[in-house]
Amino acid sequence: MTSTITELTIGGMTCASCAARVERKLNRMDGVTATVNYATEKARVEHPSDLPVDALIATVVRTGYTAEEPPAPEPDPVQEVPGDPGTASLRQRLTVSAVLSAPVVLLAMVPSLQFDHWQWLSLTLASPVVVWGGLPFHRAAWTNLRHGAATMDTLVSVGTLAAFGWSLWALFLGDAGMTGMRHGFDLTADRSDGSSAIYLEVAAGVVAFILLGRYLEARAKRKAGAALRALMELGAKDVAVLRGGAEVRIPVAGLRVGDLFAVRPGEKIATDGTVTEGASAVDASLLTGESLPLDVVPGSAVTGGCVNVSGRLVVEATRVGADTQLARTARLVEEAQNGKAAVQRLADRVSAVFVPVVLLIALGTLVGWLLATDDPTAAFTAAVAVLIIACPCALGLATPTALLVGTGRGARLGILIKGPEVLESTRRIDTVVLDKTGTVTTGRMRLTGVRVYGGTYGTEGADEDELLRLAGALEHSSEHPVARAVADAAAERCGPLPVPKTFENVPGLGVRGSVEGRLVVVGRAALLAAEGVEVPAAAEPGAVHVAWDGVARGTLTVADTVKDTSAEAVARLRALGLRPILLTGDHRAVAEAVADEVGIDEVIAEVLPEGKAEVIRRLRGEGRTVAMVGDGVNDAAALATADLGLAMGTGTDAAIEAADLTLVRGDLRVAADAVRLSRRTLATIRGNLGWAFGYNVAALPLAAAGLLNPMIAGLAMAFSSVFVVSNSLRLRRFT
């Protein structure tokens, strides 16, 4: 039986346990294998071809959530992305709730602020917070109840409604509504005055605190499709198609296979194709990792998204739309993101057990007190105390507050952390894969060596300056990046350069011309051989050869130079217990030279873009936990596939969006700091969660025993939240 893969957009999930419930329900269907990603709110479902998608959607709906197939992409992939309406609504709800809750909490906690009828002002302010501000929690709790489940939303809803309901009873049927009522602050539990106590500050405060946690979490959550949009935006927006011998500008979406289009110097190549006219150098580093520009002539294949560096080209389109290499890379990123399961945070993992247990304890407390004392006021007071003391405010703040402080500190250090789901991986990482071009190296061509031949080859009196001066004079007339590197170095070292009397560019091979009466040839060995010049067998492979008057005089070495900080960065990564690997699309000889310079033992070279993600998968298959550091489009799929992706901020938007961490300054040393900060932030989150759970475990028996009235429970809950926030603030001192 054949199978089909369907992607569904899931709505209504409020925590990672929701994603687990949807995934569990889908996987119970015959022949279905599903992965639900809470971060992207998508489900990737492999199912039998004869099982309709409507059946999958119906299963999700029966679980209590919504599901639909994503809309088909528009012909033009570059769309204006609107703001997230969900986050805006949450921010509005948080702002209103915080403003209304603040005076309610102050009036209840500071008796000197209380005036006649203050309790009715508190009710007026707290009511919209509990009803409207807490509506998302009440709605989610009701939905979960109808499907026989309980989550953190259930505790928040039950706790706040219980406190609010008790307050309404005390105000309208008890003594709390009397003129001149004062709300004293007593550390002891007085079971006889329950009818005069109100807990509006607890109900409103819990709602505001939990909304704050949800909002901070929503801001940190990765937006689905961001990496894909960034990838597609790297392509050209329009193209000059040749129609009847004239250039006509049309959107790239209108390009068809077989169309001829022109590419001027500095423009992006619109789509994959074959050069039919012209010769140039093409910068393909974003897609292939090759640091040296590629020389192209008629018949050469070119890739969409690459930049034409020098001459004008006419290209015949061979692949368009979803068939291009850029689109295939985008699909790799999408698949990698779908396959990366959301980290099940500790608070959500245990909430499935914690919430029902707390509800049972509260019910047991109510029944137990009624049987033991026959006092409904005391029984309800103790039961409400149990619910309030167990309200998971600290649990809701544990992750987002630590993340907020950690990311804020990271931003000042040049580190951007995308969300809590990336932190778990940093603790287990044992291997770090480094892209070469733009990460370990500068990504810019520079002259790195000059060699003059002696003996049989060369002539008496020739030296490095003369070799460089004559070669630079000729290369100064070329627009090729390698030629520019030679010419710039010659001008800096030798001063003003002579002007060639004649100049000829030989596409793909080099240049030749007359300088100061000498016939100078600069380029590949094949060009010298075509001129009848013998090249020494010991000549360095890949070097730029220089000859004049029919004799080889020496070579020039042009390379992408290593960053000054790369060796130190590799040493820091090793100090963290990480094993560095250099991964590149460049030639092995070049890669090994760079690796030796910075202290890396393992090199994986000459890897195509599709192969980089496969290398990461292979390393993970060997049992390693892999971090990937890169900066180009060719790294995007690998960054998304790795357990932890780190993008250089000086790189492309595609790499940055696909990565989990971004190093803003482009300094590889910051990668070690990023791992340390991530680990410290994760440790803080774990400490926060440990405190929050420990506090609940210790306080619940006290509340059930009647030793805490709801007022004290509310104060303890607030203190727990303050402790969590204070603990998170210690991350500001990270260096």
N, C-alpha and C positions, 0 to 999 in steps of 0.2 A: 504494500500500500504506500502510495506516495504521500509525502508530507509537504506542508506549506508553512512559511513563516509569515506571521501577521504582527504588525505593531499596533498597539492600542494606546490611546491617551486616557489615563485614569484620573478621575476627578474625585475630590472629597477626602483625600488622605490627609491626616493631620499629624501623623507620627510614623516612625519606621515600622511599628507593630501593625499599622494599617496595611502597609505594603506586604508584610509577611502574611496577613490574613488573605489578601487577594491572591497572592502567589500560591498559598496552600489550597485555596478553593479551586483555582484553575488546574493545578497539578493533579487534583483528584479526578478530573475528567479523563476518560479513556483515550490514551494515545497522545495526551497533551503534556508538553514540557514548557513551563513558563518561568520567566525571570522578570520580576517587577522592580523597577528602579525608583525609589522614593525621591531621589534628587531630581530626576528628569520628569517624574510623574508619567512614566511610560512602562508598558509591559511588552516584552518580546516573547511571542507565543509561537511555538512550533506545534502544529496540529495536523491531523489527517486531512487530506485535500477534500474529502467528502463531508467534513464537519464544517458547517457554515459559520462565518464570523459572528452572525447574530446569536448563535448559541454561546459563544465566548462572552459576548457583551451581556447576555442575559444572566450568565453566571456571576459576573462582576456586579451587576445591578442587584441580584439577590443577596449578595454579600453586604450591600449597603453603600455602594459607591457607583459612580458613573463611568462609562467607557464609550469610546468612539474611535473610529479609524481617523488618523490625522488627515487633514485635507491635502489634496494633491498640490505639489508645488507649482507656483506660477511660472510661465515661460521665462520671465526675467527673474533670476534668483536674487537679485539685489533689491531687497525690500526695506522700507523704513520700519524699524522695529518699535512699536509703541511701548509706552511704559506698562509695567505689570499692574493691572487694575486690582488684583488681589492684595498686593503689597500696599497700594495706595489706600484701599478700604481699611486694611488693618491699621495703618498709621493714623487714619482719621479716628478710628474707634479707640485706639490707645490714647491719643491726645485728649479727646473729650473725657475719657474715663479717668485719666491722671489728674486733669484739672478739677473734676468734680470730687474725686476721692480724697485729695489732699486735705481740704478743710474738715471732712468727716473724720479722718484719722486724728487730726490735731485736736478737735473738740472732744473726742472720746478719751484720748491719752493724756490730755493736759486739763485737769479739773478747773484750774483758774480761768480757762477760756470759756467755760460753760456759763450760759445765761438762761434766763427764763425762756422756756420753749425751744431751747437749742436742739432738743431731740427731734423736733418736727422739721427743723432745717436740715438736720442730718438725714432724715428720711427722704426729704425732697431731693437732696443731692445724690444720695446713694441709690435710689430707685432706678433711675435711667442707667446707672453703671451696671447694676446687677441684671436688669432685664435686657437692655440694649447692648451694653458693652460685653456682657457674658453670653449673648445670644449664640455665637459660634460654638461655645462649649455646651450649652443646653441642647442645641440642635444636634451636635455630634453625639452627645450622651443618649438622646432619644433614639437616634438612628441605630446606635450600637445596642441599645436595650431591645429594640424591635428584632434584632438579629441575634439576640442572646449573647452579647459580648460586652465587655467593660474595659475602658481604657482610662488614661489619665484625665481625659475630658469628663468621664463619669464622676471621678472624685471631685474635680473642680466644680462641676455643676451641682452635685449633691451637697457638698460642703457649703458653697455660697448660698444656695437656696435654703438650706437648713438654718444657717445663721440669719438670713433675711426673714424667713418665715417665723423664727423664734422672736425676732425683733418686732414684727408686725403683731404677733400675739401679745407680747409684753406691752406694746404701745396702746393697742385698742381694747384688749381684754384684761390686761394687768395694770400695774401701778406705774409703768414707765412713762405714760403719757401725761402724768399729773404736772401741773404748773410748779416750777421751782425744783423739779427733779434734778438731782446731781448724780453723775456717774463716777462713783469713787473708784480709786485704784487700790485693790487689795490683793496681796500675794496669797492669801488663804482662800479656800473655797467655802463659800457660805451657801448652803443648800436651801436656805429659807427665803432668800430674796430673789429667786429666779424670775419672778414675775415683774421685777423692777429693773432687770438688766437687759440692755440691748447690745447687739453685736453687729451693727451696721458697718462699723469701720472694718471689721473682719471680712464681711461680704464684699464691700467695695474694694478694699485693699488687695484681696486675693485676686479679684478679676483684673485689676490694673497691673499687678505684678506679672501675672501669667500672660497678659496681652503683651507686655514689654518683652518677655522671653520669646513669644511667638514672632514678634516683629523682628527682633534681632536675628532670629533663626531664618526668617524669610529673606532678609537682606543677604545673609551669607550663603543661601542655597544656590547652587549652580543653575543657571537658566538653560533649559533644554534648547539645543540647536545653535547655541552661540558659536561653538567651534565651527560648525558647518557654514554659518553665515560668514564668518571671518575668512574661511577658505575660499568661498565663492567670490568674495569681494576682492580677492587678489587678482582675479581675471580682469581682462580688459572690459570696459563698459560699452564701447562701440568699436567699429572696425571700418576701414576704408576698402570697400569691395570694388573691384575693377569691373565696370559695366560699359561695354562699347569703347574700351580704351580710356575711359575717364574714371576717376576715383569718386565713389559715392559713399558717404558716411551713413551707416545703418547700425541699429543695436546688434550686439553680438548674438542675441537670441534669433535674429533673422538669418544668420549664417547657415549655409547648407554644405554638405559634402560635395567637393568638386569646385566650389567657388574659389576664385583667385582674389587675394587681398594684399594690400601693400602695408609694409611696416617700416616706418621711418626710424632713424636713430633716436634712442631714448624711449620709444614706445614699447608697450607690452605686446607680445604675440597673442593674437586673439584666441586661437585654438590650435590643436595639434595639426601638423601639416608637413608638406614637403616643399623645400625652396625650389622655385622654378627660375628665378632671376636674381642676380645680385650676389654679393659676398659680404660677409660681416662677421663680427664676433658676438656671440650670444651669452649673456649672463644667465646661467641655469642653476646657480647655487641654491636658490630657494627651493628648487624641486629635486635636484640630484645630489647636492652637497659638494659637487665638484667646485673647487676654489678657482681654478683657472677658467676663464671664459672659453667657450667652445667656438672654434672657427667653423663657419658654415658656408657652403658653396651650393650651386644648383645640384639637386639630388639629395641634399642633406635633410634629415628629419629634424623638425623643431617641435617644441612642446608649448602648449598654451600656458600663459602666465610668465614665461621667461621674458627677459628684457633684451631688446636689440640694442647693442652698444654702439656700433659704428655705422656701417653702410646701409643703404636702402635695400629692402628685400621684397620680393613678390613671392607669396606662399600659396600653395594649393591646399585647401582644407581637406584633411583625410578623416578626422573624427570631430564630432561636434556634440554639444550638450552633455548628456550623461555618460558618453563613451570616452571623454577626454581623460588624460592622466590626472588632471586636477580634480575632476569629478570622482574618479576612482579613489583618489586619496581621501576625498570627503566621505565616501562610503566607508572606508577603513576606519576613519575617526568615529563615525556613527556607530559602527558595529562594536568598536572597542568600548565606547561609552555605554552602550546597551548591555555589554557583558560585564561591566564593572558593578557588582552589587553594592547597594548602599550599606554603609556600616550600621549595624544594629547597635545604637547607643544603649548604654547600660540602663538608663531610666526607662526606655521603651521596652527593652527585653524583659524586664521583671514586672512591668506594669500589669501584664496579663494576670499575674499571680497576686501582686501587691494590692491592686484595687479591690478585687472581690474579698480578699482577706480583711481589708479595712472596713468594708461595708458589713461583713459578718460580725466583726468586732463591735461596731457601733450598734448593730441590732441586738447582739448578745448583751451589750452593756445596758441598753434600754430595758430589755426583758429581765435581766438579772436584778437591776435596781428596783423595778416594779415588784418583783417577787420578794426581794429582801426588805424593802422599806415601805412599799405601798404608797410611795410619794411620787406622783407623776412629774412634779417640777424637778426634783432631784434626778430622776431617771432621765428626763429629756436633757437636762443640763449636762450630765455626764456623757450622754450619747452625742450631743452637739460638740462637746469638747473633743471627743474622739475624732469626729469628722474634720474639725478645724485643725487640730494638731497634726492630722495626717495629710492635710491639703498639700499637694506636691509643689508648692511655690518654689522652694529651693531646688527641687528637681528640674523645674522648668527653666530656672535661671542658670543652673550649673554649667551647661554647655555654652549658651550664647554669650554670657558675660565673659567667661574665660576666652572665648573666641574673639569677642570684640576687643578686649584689652590686648590679647596676643597679636591680633592682626594690626591693631593700631600701633603697637610697638614695632611690629615687623615693617610697617610702611615707613616708619622713620629710619629704619635700618636698610631700606631698599628691598623688602620682602613682602609679597602679597600672597596671603593664604586664602584660598577660595571658599573653604567651608569646613565644617567639622568632620566630614567624611574622609578628608585627606590625612587627618592626623594619626589615625590608627596605624597606617602603613609605615610611618617614619620610625616607629619603635622596632619594627621587625626587619627593616632594610639591611641587607648585607652586601649588596652589589650596586654600584653606581655606574651607569653607562653614559659616557660623555660624547656628544657630537663634536666634531673637530672644527669645521668652518664656522666662525662667528661665536664659538663657545670657548674652545681652548685657544683658538687663533683669532686674529683681528678681522679676518675676512677681506683684507685689502692687500693688493699686490705691492711688494717692495723688493728692491734689489738686495739680495742677501750675500752675493759672492761674485768676485771677478777673478778669473784664472787666465794667465797668459802662458801660451805654449813656448817651449824652448827647443833647442836642438834642431832636428830635421824640420819640425813645424815652427813657424815663427821666424822672425828676422831680428837681427841685432839692433838694439835700440828701442824695440817695442816694449812698452810697459803698461801697467794697469790703467793709468790715466789716459794714455793715448787710445787704448782699446775702447775704453768707456766713452771717451770724447767723440770718436768717429762713429761708434754705434749709436750713441745718443743723438748725434746730429741727424742721422738718417731716421731713427725712430721718432724724432720730434715731429715729423711730417705725417705720422700714422696716428689713428684714433684708437688703436687696439689697446686694451688695458695693460697688457704686458709691455707694449711699446711705451706707453705713458710712464710706467714705473722705471724703465731704463732711461728715458729722456729726463725725467725729473731728477733721478739720481746723478746723471751726468752733469746737468746744469748746476746742481748743488755742489758737486765735488770739483768740477772743472771750470766753472764760470760760464760765460757766454759761449754758445755752441756755433760752429760754422754752418752756413746755409748750403744744403746740397745743390749742386748744379742740375742734377737730374734725380728723379725719384720714381720708383715703380713698386706698387704693392702686389705681391703674389699671394692671392687668397689661400688661406690655410697653411701657408708655408713661411712667409716672412716678407722682407723688403730688400730692395737693392737700389743702388744709385751711385752717383759720382760725388765725392766729398774731397775737396782740396786736391783734385786731380787723381784721386784713387777710386777704383771701382770697388765699392764696399758692399758686402752681402751680409745680412743679419737675419737669422731665423733657424728653422729646423735643419737637421742634418741632410734631409732629402733635398732641400733647396741648394745647399752647398754642393751636393753630389751632382745635381742637375747642371751646376755651373762648372763642373769638372774639378772641384776642389776636394782633395782627400782629407777626410776627417779622422783624427787619431782614434784607434780602437778603444783607448782608455777614457774617451770623452764621457762626461757625466750624462746619463740618460735624462732626457727631458730638458736639458739646458738649452739656452739660446746661444747659437754658434755665431762667431764673428770671423769674417775673412775679408781680405782685400788683396788686390793684385794677384788673384789665383792661389793664395796661400791661407790656410786656416791659422788664425792668430790667437784664438782663445775662446773662452765661453763666459757667459753671464748667467748667473742663477737668480731667477725671480720666483719668489714664493710668498705664500700667505704666512706672515710671521706670527710667532707665538706671543700671546699676551704676556706682559711682564709679571702678572700675578698668577698665571696658571700653575706654575710649579708649586708655589706656596699653597694654592687651593687644593691641589692633589694631595699634598702632605697633610692638610687639615682633614680632608675626607678620610684618608687612611687612619688618622688619629681617632676618628669616630668608629673605627672598626669596619669601614666600608672598603670593598675591593673595586678599584677603578678599571674600567674598560673603555678604550677609545673606539668609537664606531663612526665610520665615514663612508661616503661614496667616492672619496678621492683614491688616488693610486696608492698601493701598499707601501712603496718605497717612501713616498711623501709622508704617509701616516706614521710609519715606524720611526722616521726621523723626528717627528713632532712628539711621539710617545716617549722616545728616549730623552728628549729635552726636558719634559715635565715629570718624568718618573713613573710612567705607566708601563706595565709589563705585558698586558694583553691587548692586542689590536685586532679589530674586525674591519677590514677595508673593502673597497669596491662593492659596496652594497647599494642596490637600487632602492628607491623610496618604499616600494611595496615590501622589500626585504627587511627594512629596518624594524617594522612591527613584528615580522616573523622571527627576527633575532631575539627580540624581547620575549616573545612567546616561548621560544626555545629555552632561553635562560630560566624563565619561570617554570618551564616543564622539568628542568633539572633540579628543582627544589629551591631555587634562589628567590629572594624577595628583592625586586629590582626597582631602582630609581633611574629615571632617564632625564638628562639635561640636554636641551637643544634649543634652536632658535629659528629654524626654517620650516617651510611648508612640508619639506620632506621628513621633518621630525614629528609632525603633528600626530600622525597615526601611532607612532611609537610612544609619544608622550601620553596619549590616551590609553594605550595598551599596558603601559608600565604600572606597577603598584603605586608609584609616586612619580608624577611628571613635573619637572622643573623647567620653566621656559625663561630664556634670557630676555629681559625687557627691551633690549636693543634689537630683538628679532621681529618676526612677523606677527601680526594679530592672530593668525591661525594657530601658531604654536602657543601663543599666550593663552588663547581661549581653550585649547585642548589640554593644557597643563593644569596641575593642581596647585602649584606654587609658581610665582613669577619673581624673578630677580631683576628688579627695576633698573639697577645701575649697569647691568651687563657684566658685572665682576664675578668671576667664577668662585672667588673666595666666599662670596655671600651664600653659595650653595651649602657650605658647611654650617654657616650661621642659621640658614633656613631649617636644616634638619634639627639642629639643637633647639631652636625656638619652637618648632613643631612638637618635639618631644616634651619640652617643658610645658607647653600649652596643654598637651594631652595629659600630662601628669597632674596639672592643675584641675582639669575637668574631672579626672578620676578622684582626686581628693575632694572636690566639691560634691560629687555624687556619693562618695563614701560618707561624708559628713551628713548629707541630707538623709540618706537611708539610716545611718546610725542614730540620728536625732529622732526620726520617726519610731524606730524600734525601741528606743529608751523612753520616749514620751508617751507612746500609746498606752502602756500599762498604767502610768500615773493618771492619765485621763480616764481610763476605764475604771480605776479605783476611786474616782471622785476627788482626787487630790488636786485637780486642775479645773478651775471653771473656764468657760469658753473665752473669757477676757484674757486670762493668763495664757490660754492656748493660742489666742491671736497674737499676743506679744511674743511668745516663743516662736511662732511661725515667722513673724517679722524679723526676729533676731536671727533665725536660721538663714533667711534671705540676705540680711546684712552681712553675715559671716561669709556666705558664698561670694558676694560681690567683693568684699574686702580681700578675700583670698585671691580672687581673680586679679585685683588691682596690683598684686605683688609682681605681676608680669611686666609692669611698667619699668621695673628696675633691671630687666634683662639686658645684658651687654654681650 
